């Protein structure tokens, strides 16, 4: 499932555009999808937003 994370890009970009329409002062950091150790959902850093793909891409039947 984590290999399909890139397919979410159009929906994520659309959501950010919509939010920007509601709040035009919004700023958007670079976003990185990472595969970690199943212990964090991600974090914000000075370099951008790190999202733990393994935490949000799991579905029943996916080995951990």
C-alpha positions in Angstrom: 0.0 0.0 0.0 2.8 2.5 0.7 4.0 2.1 -2.8 0.7 3.7 -4.0 1.2 6.8 -1.8 2.0 8.9 -4.8 -1.5 8.3 -6.2 -2.8 10.5 -3.4 -1.0 13.6 -4.7 -3.8 15.0 -6.8 -6.2 14.8 -3.9 -3.7 16.3 -1.4 -3.0 19.2 -3.8 -6.7 19.8 -4.3 -7.3 19.9 -0.6 -4.4 22.4 -0.2 -5.8 24.6 -3.0 -9.3 24.6 -1.3 -7.8 25.5 2.1 -5.8 28.3 0.4 -9.1 29.6 -1.0 -10.5 29.7 2.5 -7.4 31.1 4.2 -5.2 32.9 1.7 -2.5 33.6 4.2 -1.8 29.9 4.4 1.7 28.7 3.7 2.5 25.2 2.6 5.8 23.4 3.4 7.4 20.7 1.3 5.8 17.4 2.1 7.7 14.1 2.3 6.2 10.6 2.6 8.6 8.4 4.5 8.5 4.8 5.6 9.5 4.5 9.3 9.3 2.1 12.2 5.5 2.2 13.0 6.2 4.5 15.9 5.3 8.0 14.7 2.7 9.5 12.4 5.2 12.1 11.2 6.5 15.5 12.2 7.0 19.0 11.1 10.6 20.1 10.6 12.3 23.3 9.3 12.7 21.2 6.0 9.1 20.4 5.6 6.3 18.1 6.7 7.3 14.4 7.1 4.4 12.0 6.9 4.9 8.3 7.9 3.3 6.4 5.0 3.3 3.1 6.9 1.0 4.5 9.5 -1.7 5.7 7.1 -1.3 3.3 4.2 -2.0 0.1 6.1 -5.1 -1.9 5.4 -6.2 -5.3 6.7 -3.9 -8.1 5.3 -0.8 -5.9 4.8 2.1 -7.5 6.7 3.8 -5.2 9.3 
